[in-house]
Amino acid sequence: MTGPNRRMTLRLSAIRAASVYVALGLLIVFDLVFTPGFRNPFVVRSLLFEASPIVLIALGEALAIGTRGIDLSVGSVMALSSAVIGCTLGWGQTSGMALGIVAGLACGLFNGFLISVFRIAPMISSLALLVATRGLAQAMLGGARIDLPFDGVLAGIGQTTLLGFPIVAFVAIIAALCFAFLVRRTLPGRFAIFVGASSQAAMLAGIPVRTTFMFVYGLSGILAGIAGVFATARLGAADANYIGVQFELDTIAAAVIGGTPLSGGKVSVPGTIAGVLLLTILDATFIMNNVNANFAQILKAAFIIGALYLQRGRA
């Protein structure tokens, strides 16, 4: 590659890498200028409450994509976690939360088992879990919504702020830092990236590919279980018909827009978080500007396609 061509390639790569942050910055500036009420601190707080559980499942999604896989079940796993909480309120809220997270882990491990042992494609296995897990969650609650008590741990999680910011946002930040450390500094995280780069080469190098898949999807399940706890606490109710619906689509888009390529071998933690914030604020922008919900979905889809177009060809 000649000098000018190489410089052009590097410039395009830099533009693509920064595109999600530029888009996020431009959207925030637009809302500050043109969207009524966006500068209200309560709006910012509400957006952070909404984004925090999505950040958690987007991180797990990004790691799955980094292994050239995908996890379509995360939204339904959130619903199952919520349903478990609703069914175990009599055992205490802390026990219900713990069991909800364990349910997420169980779903993730089962997904990883199907992928690693039975060699079922991640899209197929997670699609089956998407349907089955949502159905199980709805059956557990009988299709009803179970309101939570107005006090206790869950109410605190759904309402507590620290320095003006939701406590769940701080938890999401800590989780993201731990996740970044795991991916970059630990053997399981590095193994996942190696498997995404080339599963055959990873196997020849002695990397436990099957165990790595179990780890990746088990972690995704845990994060989805925690996200289900957050969403349930924020809603103030266990509702398998509402919690996590279509979240898998937003998390996949956020991860890829943020710089995690579908070709695997790379995970961008900061980019994934920026992608989540971008899509969350975009939804709020449409609502606060009274854009018809149907047109808003069309505009959002067009925006995602444009953002993914800018990310094409990233290694």
N, C-alpha and C positions, 0 to 999 in steps of 0.2 A: 504494500500500500504506500503510495507516494505521500510526501509531506503534507500538501494541501488537503488531500483526501482524508488523511489521518486526523488532521486538525478539525475538519468538518464533522467527521464521525464522533470525535470527542465532544464537540460542541452540541451535537444533536443528543448525545448520551446525557450530557449535563442538563440540557433542557428537559428531557424526559424525566430525569431524576428529580428535578425541582418542580415539575408541573403541578403535582398535587398540592405542594405548599403555596405556590403562586395562586392556584385556583382558590384555595382556602382563604388566603389573604384578600384576594379580590372580592370574594363573596362577603366576607366580613365587612370590608369597606363599603360595599354596595348597601348592605343592610343598615350599617350605621348612618348612612346618608339618606336612604330612600324608604326603609322599612319602619313604619311607625311602631314605637315601643321597644325596638330591638335593644336600645341602650339601657333599658330597665334591668337592674341587677337581678330581679326575680326571673326574668327571661333567661339570662345566662345560667342561673342556678338550675332552672328547669331543663335547659338543654344538656347540662352536665349530668343531671339525674338520668335523662333519657339515653345519653351516650355511653355511660359507664358500663352497663351490662353488655352492650354491643361491642365495646372494646375488648372485653374478656373473650367472647366467642370469636371475634375476628382474629385474635391472636392465635387461638387454636386452629382456626380455619387457615390462617397463613402458613402455619407449620405443616398442616396436611397438604396444602398446595405445594409447599416447598419439597415434599416427597413425591411430587407428580400425582398426588391424589386429590381428593376433595371430600368434604364432609357436609352432606346436605341435611343431616339429621339435627343440627345444633338447635334450631328453633323448636323442634318437637321435644328435644331433651329438656329444654327450658320449661316447656309445658308440663312434662312429666315430673320435674323437680317441684314445680308449683303444686301439682296434684298430690304428690307425696306429703308436702307440707300441710295441705288442706285436710288430708286424711289422718294425719298424726298430731293434730293440734292438741288432742287430749293427753298426749305424752309429754307435752311441753314444747315451747317454740324452738328452743335450742336443739332438742332431739329431732324435731321435724326438719330443721335446716340441715342438720348433719345427714339425715337420711335422704334428703333431697339431693345433696351433693354426692352421696354414695350411689344413688340411682343414676346420676349422670355418669359417674365413673363406670358403673356396670354396663351402661349402654355403649360407652366408648370402647371398653375392653371387648365387648361382644362384636362391635363393628371391626375392631382390629383383628379379632380372631377370624372373622369371616374373610377378611382381606389376606391375612398372612397364612392361614392354614388351608382354607378352601380356595384361595386364590380368586376370590370374587372381586371384580373391578370395584374400586372405591365408590364410584358413582352409583353402581347398582346396589351395593350393600347399604350405603347410607340413604339411598332413595327408599329402599324397603323399610329401613328404620324410621325414616321421616313419617311414613304412613302408619306403621305399626305403633310407634311410640306415641304419636298424637292420639291415635285411637284408644290406646291403653289409658292415657291420661284422662281423656274424656269419659271413658267408662268408669274409672276410679271415682270421678266426681259426679257421675250420673248426668253429665252434660250441664251441671249447675255451677254456679259461682258461690264460693264459700268465703264470706267476709271474715277478715282477721280481727282480733281484739284491738282496741284503740291504744293499748299500752303493751309494754314488753319489748323484747329484742327486735322483732321484726318492725314494729312501729318506729323504733329508734333508727334502724337502718334506712327506712324509707323517708325519714324526716330530718335526721340530724345533720347539722352543718358544722364545719370547723373553719374559722377565719372567713366565714361567708360562703364557703364552698361545701358541696355535699360530701359527707364522709365516704360515700361510695366512690366518688371521684378520686379521692386519695388512695383508696384500696385498689382501684383500677391502675393508677400510676405505679404503685408499688408492685402490683402483679406484672405490669409491663416491664419494669426494671428487672425483676426476677426472671422473666421470660427471656429478655435480651441476654442476660448473663447465662441462662441455660443454653441458649442456642449457640452462643459464641465461645463459651468457656468450659462447657461440660461435655463429656463423651457422648451421652445420649443425644444432645443437641447437634453435635458435630456429625454423629452417625446419621441423623435424619437428613442433614444437608448432603452428605455423601451419597446416601441412598437416592435422593432426589436428582443429583447430578448423573448418576448411573447406578441402577440397582445391581446390574450384572458385575460391574467393576467393584462395587462395594462388597458383593458376595465373594468375589475372588480375593479381595483384600482381607477376608476373615471377619467382616463386620456382620453382626447378628441381625440380618435384615428383618426376619419375622418378629423378633423381639422389639426392634425399632418401630415397626408398624404398630405393634401393641402399645408401645409407649406413646407414640404420637396421637393415636386416636383415643387412648385412655386419658391423656392430658386434655384433649379437646372436649371429652365428655365431662371431666371435672370442671373445666372452665364454664361449660354450658350449664352444669348444675349450679355453680355459684351465681351465674348470671340469672338463672331462674329464681334463686333466692332474692336477688336484688330487685328483679322485676315484680315479684310477688309482694315484697315489702313496699315498693313504690306504689303499686296499685292498691294495696291494702286488702287484697283478696287473692285467693287461689282460683284461677280461671284458665282452664285448659283450652277454651275456645278463643282466647284473645292473646295470651302471653306467647311470645316467640313467633307469631304468625309472619311468614315471609322474611324473618330475620336472616335466614341462610342466604338469601339473595343479596341483601345489603352487605353482609360480611364478606362474601366472595368478591363482590364489586370493590369493597373498601380495600381488601388485601391486594387485589390486582392493580387497582388504581394507585395504591401506595407503593408499588414497586416489587411485589412478589410475583415473579413470572409463572404462568401456567406450565412452563417447561420445566419447572422445579430447579433445585440446586441453590436457591437463595430465598431468604426471608428478610423483609424490611419491617422492623418493629415500629420505628418512628413514622414511616410512610403509612403503615396500616392504621395507626392512631389518627393520623391526619386525614386518611380516607374516611374513617368513621365520622370524625367531626364534620368533614365536608358534606357528607350525605345527610347527617343529622340536621345541620344548619340549613341545608337546601330544602329539606322537608318543612322546617319551621318557616323558611322564607315564603314558600308557597302558601302556607296556612295564614301567616300574618299579612300577606298581601291579597288575601281573599281569592286566590286562584282556585277555580273549580277543581275538585279532587280528581276527576277523570283526566282533565288536561294536565294536572300536576304530575300524574303518573307518566303521561306521555313525555312531558318535558324532562322529567327525571331520567327516563330511559334514554332519551336523546343525549342528555348530559353525560350519562355513564358511557354510552357508545363513543362519544367524542373523547372522553378521558381515556378510555381503553385504547382508542386509536393513537393517542399521543404516546402510550406506553408500548406500542407494538415494537417488536424487535429487541426488547431489552433482554440482556443475558442474565 
